[in-house]
Amino acid sequence: MVHQMGVKLRVQIRAFSEKLSEGMGKVVERFVEEMLYGLQAKGSVRLSEIARSLVDKASVKKRIDRLSRNLGRVGLGDAIGRGILAEGASRIKGDTLLILDPTDITKKYARKMEHLAGVRDGSEKQKAQGYWVDTVIGAEVDSWDITPLVHRLYSQNAEDFVSENHQLLEVIDGVYRATEGRGIFVMDRGGDRRTLYNRLLKEGSPVRFIIRQRGDRHVLYGGKQRETFEVAKACKTPYTATVIRQKDGREKRYFIHFGACPVSLPEHPEKPLWLVVAWGFGEKPLMLLTTEPMGRNRSAVWWVVNAYLTRWRIEDTIRFIKQSYGLEDIRVLTYERLRNMAALVLAAAFFTAVRIGYRPRLQILAMHVINAAQCIFGAPTFRYYALAYGIKTILSRSGKGILPKKKQEGGPFFQLPLFAT
């Protein structure tokens, strides 16, 4: 059974990598396939581990050199990123949440990695050396299905860096074009910036959004300029709900009351917005500025609150990407290789979450993959860990490397109708 599942997964990896590297040439096509296979089989971004997962006549050292040489290709990561975004955009519907969350990769002991810069270590809550990664995940309210769309590494010490706002705007514009304007951007307090609002409310191509407020931004309310925190205190919150959050294996209940009031930004007084306010998560209220029309409608207001709370699940997604492929163990030294590896990790996560985890014709394979993970790891609540562990378990046990070309050309493997693309 493990051998059969290994063959089927290798067929899927080949089909997916060929689609990603279409038009880039046979060398790049083989390289992308080898990297995706190695990332899945070893759960590691270390080239030495990926090289050991491959089976060919070259020595491990020569395999590492080959992988490193191809990983340095200029623009490879951008091309892979565009391919994943185009593939994922087809899953984005009108009300799909586009959760934009800048995260970090910390390299505490690194000294020679190119363009190391200061970041804020989210887990340690302190400053560190590393790189920023802008991440966009597509998600639906009240659903655990995810679509990784963007995983873009950058450093403020790189020569082509303009500003953090410039990076975010490029990501927003890229996703907006790919989805043809579908979806709603959801951002934490880091998105509460005038530069972003100027783009999001741009005439001719406005973007729907839900952005958590810091509380010190001025808005127009009742014909006067007031800070959002002052408006929140004046806002009526007649609706109630109970929210349960699971974190670190523990369950916590919040009893909240919420409501909404119409506001606008002083820079864009003609653009009607709403401030959604929810008390009960802490001493200060949760304040969300949104383009979504509210009115006196409990379900509409609750939908916005719930949409933002969906962002909590994205913390699990980012952790899934980092931990399942050992992203913070990345050891390549040049900036181009770092950026390309981040894109390949996005491709591996997309393969796991969407190609295997979602496609209806592959549900039988997904079931076997999860069962392989449960034999060792139990049944994780967040099923993408189980999928990643299951794929790793099957590929590591079958131990055959990528599929030989001669077996794809007219061989029996593509006669399995379950895996037709």
Secondary structure, DSSP 8 states (H G I E B T S, - for coil): -HHHHHHHHHHHHHHHHHHHTTTS-HHHHHHHHHHHHHHHHH----HHHHHHH--SSS-HHHHHHHHHHHHT-TTHHHHHHHHHHHHHHTT--TT-EEEEEEEEEE-TT-SSSTT-EEEEETTTTEEEEEEEEEEEEEE-TT---EEEEEEEEE-TTSTT---HHHHHHHHHHHHHHHHTT-SEEEE-GGG--HHHHHHHT-TTS---EEEE--S--EEEETTEEEEHHHHHHHS---EEEEEEEEETTEEEEEEEEEEEEEEEETTEEEEEEEEEEEESSSSS-EEEEESS--SS-HHHHHHHHHHHHHHHHHHHHHHHHHHHTTGGG----SHHHHHHHHHHHHHHHHIIIIIITT-GGGHHHHHHHHHHHHHHH---SSHHHHHHHHHHHHHHHH---S--HHHHSSSGGGG-GGG--
